[in-house]
Amino acid sequence: MFWRVNRELASGLAGPRAVLMQIAHPLIAAGVAEHSRYREHRFARLYRTSVAAAAITFGSREFAARAVNSINRIHQRVHGTLKAQAGVFPPGTAYDANDPELKLWVLSTITDSTLLVYELFVSPLSPVERQEYYSDSLTVAKLFDIPDHLIPPTYNDLCAYMDRMMESHIITVSDTARHIARELFSPSIEGTLLFLGSAIGIGLLPERLRHEFGFKGGRRQHTFLSTMAKLSRRVRAHVPSVLCTSPVATWSQLRALVIP
Protein backbone atom coordinates (compact mmCIF):
# COMPACT_ATOMS: atom_id res chain seq x y z
CA MET A 1 0.00 0.00 0.00
CA PHE A 2 2.87 2.37 0.75
CA TRP A 3 4.18 1.91 -2.80
CA ARG A 4 0.73 2.01 -4.36
CA VAL A 5 -0.09 5.40 -2.83
CA ASN A 6 3.33 7.07 -2.90
CA ARG A 7 4.15 6.15 -6.48
CA GLU A 8 1.28 8.28 -7.83
CA LEU A 9 2.46 11.59 -9.27
CA ALA A 10 -0.69 13.21 -7.88
CA SER A 11 0.45 12.32 -4.36
CA GLY A 12 3.17 14.95 -4.80
CA LEU A 13 0.44 17.58 -4.40
CA ALA A 14 0.53 16.74 -0.69
CA GLY A 15 4.00 18.28 -0.27
CA PRO A 16 3.08 21.97 0.14
CA ARG A 17 0.29 21.14 2.62
CA ALA A 18 2.64 19.00 4.70
CA VAL A 19 5.41 21.62 4.71
CA LEU A 20 3.04 24.41 5.77
CA MET A 21 1.57 22.24 8.52
CA GLN A 22 5.11 21.47 9.69
CA ILE A 23 6.09 25.12 10.08
CA ALA A 24 2.76 25.74 11.83
CA HIS A 25 4.57 24.18 14.79
CA PRO A 26 6.39 27.19 16.30
CA LEU A 27 9.52 25.19 17.19
CA ILE A 28 9.87 23.84 13.65
CA ALA A 29 9.28 27.31 12.21
CA ALA A 30 12.08 28.66 14.39
CA GLY A 31 14.45 25.96 13.19
CA VAL A 32 13.62 26.65 9.54
CA ALA A 33 13.95 30.41 9.98
CA GLU A 34 17.32 30.26 11.73
CA HIS A 35 19.00 27.32 10.02
CA SER A 36 17.89 27.27 6.38
CA ARG A 37 18.23 29.51 3.33
CA TYR A 38 14.57 29.45 2.35
CA ARG A 39 14.72 32.96 0.91
CA GLU A 40 17.37 32.03 -1.65
CA HIS A 41 16.18 28.46 -2.21
CA ARG A 42 12.40 28.49 -2.08
CA PHE A 43 12.00 24.98 -3.42
CA ALA A 44 14.70 23.43 -1.22
CA ARG A 45 12.63 22.01 1.67
CA LEU A 46 9.94 20.68 -0.65
CA TYR A 47 12.61 19.18 -2.93
CA ARG A 48 14.54 17.58 -0.06
CA THR A 49 11.35 16.15 1.39
CA SER A 50 10.37 14.67 -1.97
CA VAL A 51 13.82 13.20 -2.63
CA ALA A 52 14.07 11.71 0.85
CA ALA A 53 10.58 10.23 0.59
CA ALA A 54 11.41 8.66 -2.77
CA ALA A 55 14.69 7.25 -1.47
CA ILE A 56 13.10 5.77 1.63
CA THR A 57 10.04 4.40 -0.16
CA PHE A 58 11.49 3.06 -3.40
CA GLY A 59 15.22 2.70 -2.78
CA SER A 60 17.10 -0.27 -1.40
CA ARG A 61 17.40 -0.73 2.36
CA GLU A 62 20.98 0.58 2.20
CA PHE A 63 19.99 3.63 0.14
CA ALA A 64 17.11 4.42 2.51
CA ALA A 65 19.46 4.15 5.49
CA ARG A 66 21.92 6.58 3.85
CA ALA A 67 19.09 9.05 3.20
CA VAL A 68 17.94 8.88 6.82
CA ASN A 69 21.51 9.26 8.13
CA SER A 70 22.01 12.30 5.89
CA ILE A 71 18.84 13.93 7.25
CA ASN A 72 19.85 13.17 10.84
CA ARG A 73 23.30 14.73 10.28
CA ILE A 74 21.67 17.92 8.98
CA HIS A 75 19.30 17.93 11.95
CA GLN A 76 22.21 17.77 14.40
CA ARG A 77 23.04 21.37 13.48
CA VAL A 78 19.46 22.59 13.88
CA HIS A 79 18.91 23.60 17.49
CA GLY A 80 18.51 26.78 19.48
CA THR A 81 16.00 28.72 21.57
CA LEU A 82 13.00 30.89 20.78
CA LYS A 83 13.73 34.59 20.82
CA ALA A 84 10.11 35.61 21.36
CA GLN A 85 6.77 34.15 22.41
CA ALA A 86 5.43 31.78 19.73
CA GLY A 87 1.99 30.34 20.40
CA VAL A 88 2.09 28.48 23.73
CA PHE A 89 5.91 28.50 23.78
CA PRO A 90 7.58 31.29 25.82
CA PRO A 91 10.87 32.99 24.92
CA GLY A 92 13.85 30.81 25.68
CA THR A 93 12.08 27.52 24.83
CA ALA A 94 14.65 25.14 23.38
CA TYR A 95 14.13 23.43 20.04
CA ASP A 96 16.05 20.58 18.41
CA ALA A 97 15.33 19.11 14.99
CA ASN A 98 16.10 15.62 16.34
CA ASP A 99 13.47 15.94 19.06
CA PRO A 100 11.33 12.78 18.58
CA GLU A 101 8.09 14.71 19.13
CA LEU A 102 8.97 17.20 16.39
CA LYS A 103 9.98 14.38 14.05
CA LEU A 104 6.67 12.65 14.79
CA TRP A 105 4.77 15.80 13.81
CA VAL A 106 6.74 16.12 10.57
CA LEU A 107 6.13 12.51 9.54
CA SER A 108 2.48 12.66 10.60
CA THR A 109 1.81 15.70 8.42
CA ILE A 110 3.29 13.84 5.45
CA THR A 111 1.17 10.73 6.07
CA ASP A 112 -2.00 12.71 6.73
CA SER A 113 -1.52 14.94 3.68
CA THR A 114 -0.58 12.10 1.34
CA LEU A 115 -3.64 10.03 2.18
CA LEU A 116 -5.92 13.07 1.90
CA VAL A 117 -4.56 13.97 -1.55
CA TYR A 118 -4.58 10.38 -2.82
CA GLU A 119 -8.22 9.86 -1.89
CA LEU A 120 -9.28 13.17 -3.40
CA PHE A 121 -7.23 13.06 -6.61
CA VAL A 122 -6.65 9.36 -7.34
CA SER A 123 -9.07 6.96 -5.68
CA PRO A 124 -10.89 6.45 -2.36
CA LEU A 125 -9.42 3.96 0.08
CA SER A 126 -11.20 1.57 2.38
CA PRO A 127 -10.56 1.68 6.16
CA VAL A 128 -8.51 -1.50 5.79
CA GLU A 129 -6.37 0.07 3.04
CA ARG A 130 -5.77 3.21 5.11
CA GLN A 131 -4.63 1.08 8.02
CA GLU A 132 -2.38 -0.97 5.75
CA TYR A 133 -0.77 2.19 4.40
CA TYR A 134 -0.28 3.53 7.90
CA SER A 135 1.19 0.25 9.12
CA ASP A 136 3.70 0.39 6.26
CA SER A 137 4.58 3.99 7.17
CA LEU A 138 5.59 2.98 10.70
CA THR A 139 8.81 1.58 9.24
CA VAL A 140 9.79 5.16 8.40
CA ALA A 141 9.10 6.32 11.96
CA LYS A 142 11.39 3.58 13.26
CA LEU A 143 14.13 4.56 10.78
CA PHE A 144 14.07 8.03 12.35
CA ASP A 145 14.39 6.57 15.86
CA ILE A 146 11.02 7.78 17.10
CA PRO A 147 10.26 5.80 20.29
CA ASP A 148 7.40 3.31 20.05
CA HIS A 149 5.53 4.89 22.96
CA LEU A 150 5.17 8.15 20.98
CA ILE A 151 3.96 6.59 17.74
CA PRO A 152 0.17 6.23 17.26
CA PRO A 153 -0.25 2.47 16.75
CA THR A 154 -3.17 2.60 14.28
CA TYR A 155 -4.51 4.93 11.60
CA ASN A 156 -7.42 5.90 13.86
CA ASP A 157 -4.91 6.75 16.57
CA LEU A 158 -3.03 8.93 14.06
CA CYS A 159 -6.26 10.83 13.31
CA ALA A 160 -6.83 11.28 17.05
CA TYR A 161 -3.24 12.53 17.46
CA MET A 162 -3.68 15.07 14.65
CA ASP A 163 -6.92 16.28 16.23
CA ARG A 164 -5.27 16.62 19.65
CA MET A 165 -2.37 18.60 18.24
CA MET A 166 -4.70 20.99 16.46
CA GLU A 167 -7.07 21.39 19.42
CA SER A 168 -4.25 21.91 21.93
CA HIS A 169 -3.05 24.96 19.97
CA ILE A 170 0.48 23.63 20.08
CA ILE A 171 0.05 23.94 16.35
CA THR A 172 -0.31 27.68 15.91
CA VAL A 173 0.98 29.79 13.03
CA SER A 174 3.56 32.07 14.61
CA ASP A 175 4.83 35.37 13.25
CA THR A 176 7.93 33.46 12.14
CA ALA A 177 5.85 30.95 10.18
CA ARG A 178 3.88 33.74 8.51
CA HIS A 179 7.13 35.46 7.58
CA ILE A 180 8.48 32.24 6.05
CA ALA A 181 5.30 31.81 4.01
CA ARG A 182 5.42 35.42 2.79
CA GLU A 183 9.03 34.98 1.72
CA LEU A 184 8.33 31.68 -0.03
CA PHE A 185 5.38 33.12 -1.95
CA SER A 186 6.77 36.61 -2.48
CA PRO A 187 5.74 38.48 -5.68
CA SER A 188 8.68 37.27 -7.74
CA ILE A 189 8.87 34.77 -10.59
CA GLU A 190 9.99 31.95 -8.29
CA GLY A 191 7.57 32.92 -5.55
CA THR A 192 4.63 33.11 -7.96
CA LEU A 193 5.49 29.74 -9.51
CA LEU A 194 5.78 28.17 -6.07
CA PHE A 195 2.44 29.67 -5.02
CA LEU A 196 0.68 28.38 -8.15
CA GLY A 197 2.20 24.94 -7.64
CA SER A 198 1.14 24.99 -4.00
CA ALA A 199 -2.43 26.22 -4.58
CA ILE A 200 -4.02 22.81 -4.04
CA GLY A 201 -1.96 22.11 -0.94
CA ILE A 202 -2.84 25.52 0.50
CA GLY A 203 -6.51 24.95 -0.24
CA LEU A 204 -6.42 21.62 1.62
CA LEU A 205 -4.96 23.10 4.80
CA PRO A 206 -7.15 22.91 7.91
CA GLU A 207 -9.32 26.02 7.85
CA ARG A 208 -7.82 27.46 11.03
CA LEU A 209 -4.26 27.22 9.72
CA ARG A 210 -5.22 28.64 6.33
CA HIS A 211 -6.76 31.63 8.11
CA GLU A 212 -3.76 32.07 10.45
CA PHE A 213 -1.34 32.03 7.52
CA GLY A 214 -3.48 34.71 5.85
CA PHE A 215 -4.42 32.66 2.78
CA LYS A 216 -7.76 33.38 1.17
CA GLY A 217 -10.47 30.73 1.09
CA GLY A 218 -14.17 30.67 0.42
CA ARG A 219 -16.66 29.10 -1.93
CA ARG A 220 -14.65 29.81 -5.09
CA GLN A 221 -11.63 27.92 -3.73
CA HIS A 222 -13.82 25.02 -2.59
CA THR A 223 -15.36 24.80 -6.06
CA PHE A 224 -11.91 24.87 -7.67
CA LEU A 225 -10.60 22.05 -5.46
CA SER A 226 -13.71 19.94 -5.94
CA THR A 227 -13.59 20.37 -9.73
CA MET A 228 -9.87 19.55 -9.94
CA ALA A 229 -10.29 16.48 -7.74
CA LYS A 230 -13.18 15.09 -9.83
CA LEU A 231 -11.31 15.75 -13.06
CA SER A 232 -8.18 14.09 -11.72
CA ARG A 233 -10.03 10.95 -10.57
CA ARG A 234 -11.83 10.70 -13.92
CA VAL A 235 -8.62 11.07 -15.94
CA ARG A 236 -6.68 8.69 -13.68
CA ALA A 237 -9.28 5.96 -14.19
CA HIS A 238 -8.60 5.95 -17.96
CA VAL A 239 -4.86 6.61 -18.17
CA PRO A 240 -2.25 3.81 -18.03
CA SER A 241 -0.56 3.63 -14.64
CA VAL A 242 2.91 4.11 -16.11
CA LEU A 243 1.98 7.64 -17.20
CA CYS A 244 0.80 8.55 -13.70
CA THR A 245 3.61 6.95 -11.74
CA SER A 246 6.78 8.47 -10.32
CA PRO A 247 9.75 7.55 -12.56
CA VAL A 248 11.66 6.54 -9.43
CA ALA A 249 8.94 4.05 -8.53
CA THR A 250 8.83 2.67 -12.07
CA TRP A 251 12.61 2.21 -12.12
CA SER A 252 12.56 0.49 -8.73
CA GLN A 253 9.84 -1.91 -9.87
CA LEU A 254 11.80 -2.76 -13.01
CA ARG A 255 14.93 -3.42 -10.94
CA ALA A 256 12.95 -5.70 -8.65
CA LEU A 257 11.90 -7.75 -11.67
CA VAL A 258 15.38 -8.21 -13.13
CA ILE A 259 17.58 -8.35 -10.02
CA PRO A 260 17.10 -11.48 -7.88
N, C-alpha and C positions, 0 to 999 in steps of 0.2 A: 504493500500500500504506500509506503514511503516513496518508492520509486515511481509508482503510478501517478501520484499527485505531483511530486516535485519535478518530474520530467516535463510537464506541460509548460509551454512557453507562457501561457496566460497566468500561471502561478507567479511569474515574475512581477505581476502587478501588485503583489502583496508587499513588495519591498519598501516603497515609500511609507505605507501605513505603519509597518513595523518600526521603521527608523524613527518616525515622528512619535510613536507611542513610547519608544525607548527613551528619547530625550525629554518626554513628559515626566520622567522620573528626575527630580531635581539633582540628585547625585550623579546620574549619568550625564545630564546636561552640563554640569560643571566639569566633568572629565573631558567631554568633547570640546567645550569652549577653551579649556586651558592646555589641552595636550594634542590638539589636531589642527590641521591647516584647512579647515572647511571653507574658508573664504577663497583661497586660491584653488582648491580642488573640490568643487562642489559635489562631484560624482563619486568621490573617493570612498566614503563610508558605504554607500549603496553598492558600489563595485566590489569592495572587499567582502561585504556580506554575501553577495551573490557568488563570488569565486569560492569563498570558504564553504558555503552551502553545497555548491557543486562538487567540490573536492571531497567533502565528508560523505555526501550521499552517493556519488557515483564512482569515486576513486577506489583504489585498493585500500586495504587496511593500513598499509604502510604510508600511503599518500595522505590518507585522512589523518593519521597520527601526526605527520609532519605539519599539516595545515593547523591542527589544534595547537601543537607546540609553538608554531610561529605566532598565533594569536595570543597565547599565554605570555610569550616573551614581550610582545608589544604592551600587553596589559600590565606587566611588571613596572613599567615606567609611568603608568597612569594612576596617580594617587595625589592627594592633597586635602585641603579643607575649604569649606564654603567661606566666602568672604562676606556674604550678606544672607539675611533670612531668605529661604527658598521653600515656599509651601510650609510644611510642618517642621522643616529642618532649620535650626537656629544657626547663626554664624559660628564658625569654628567646627561644625560637624565634619568628621573625616569621611573621605570617600576613597575607594580602592576598586579599580576595574576587575580585580580578581576576587572581590567579595562574592561568595556563592549566591547570596540573595539578589544581587544585581545581575549576575549571570543568569539566574533563573528567570528574572523578569525579561531580559533580552531574548532568551530562547523561547519563552512563553509567547511573547509578542509575535515572533516569527511563526510559530505553530498556529496560533490563533488566526493570524492574518492570512496565512497560506490556505488553511481550510475554508475560511470565509470566501476568499477569492475563487478557489477551485469550485466550490458549490454554486457560486453565482455565475461564473463565466465558463465553466466546463460541464459539470454534471453534479447533481445532488448525490450525497452519500448517505448510506444507511447508518443508524447508530452503531452497528457492528463494525462497519468500515471506518467510521471516525475513531472508534476505540483501537482498531488495528493500526491505523496510521499513528495514533498517539503512542501506542505501545512501541512501535518501531522508533519513534522519535526519542524515546527514553535512552537509547544507546548514545545519542548525542550528548544528553545531559551528563551521562556517566563519563564520556570522553573529556568533558570540561570539569570533572571532579566536583560536581555538585552533590552534596551529601544526600543519601537516600531519604533521610527524614524531612528534607525540604521539598522534595519532588512530589507533586500531586500524583498519586498512583494510577488514576484513571482519567479518561477524558472528561467525565462529569466533574471530577475533582479539579481538573484544570479550569473548567468554566467557573467553578465556585471560587477558585483562587483569583481569577481575573476580576470577578465581581467584587471580591473583598478588597483587592488593591484599588479598584476604582472608587468604591464606597468609602474607604478609609481616608481618602484624599492624600495618601502618600503620593499617588500619581496626580500631580498638579503642574500645569504648565507655568514654569517660573519665568521671570524676566529674561534670564539667560537663554532658556529654550526658545522664547519668542524672538530674541535677537538672532539666534542661530537660524531659525526659520526665515526671518527677513533677509538675512545674508544669503542663504541658499537660493531663495526665490527672488533675489533683487532684480530690478528692471534692467537687465543686461541680456545679451544673447544667450549666454549659458544659463543664467537664472530663469529666463523665460522658457527655454527648452526643458529645463528640469521641472519647472512648474507644470508645463503641459503634460510631460510624461508622468507626473505624479498626481494628476487631477483625479484619477479614479481612486488611488490610495487615500488622498485627502478626503474625498467624498465619503469613503467608508470608515473614517475615524469615528469613534464614539462621539455623540453630539456634544457632550460637555467639552471634550478636548478640542474639537473643531472650533467651538466658540472661544475657548481660552487662547488658542493660537491666533484667533482673529480671522479665520477663513470664513468666507461666505457660504451659506447653505440655502435651504429653502426648497420650494416645490420644483423649480426649474432643475436644480441639481439632482433631486430625487428622480425626476423624469429621465434625465440624461443617463444616470447610472442604470436605471431599470431597462431603458432601451438598449444600451450597450451590452448589458448582461444577456438579455434575450437574444440579441443578434449573435453574440459570441457563442452561446449554447447551440443555436440553430446551425451556424456555420461549422462548429466543431463536430456536430453529429454527421456531417456529410464530407468532411475533409479527411484524407488519409492521415493516420497518426504520425507518420514520419515528418509531415509538414508542420505539425503542431508540437513537435518534441524538441527539447533542448539538444543541440548537437553533441554536447558532452554526454548526455544520457544515451543517445544513439550509438556513439563511439564505444561507450562502456559495455553496452549490450552486445555489440559486434565482437568485442574482445572476449566477452564471456563465452561466446559461441565457438571461437576458434582457439582459445587458449585453455587447455585442460587444467 
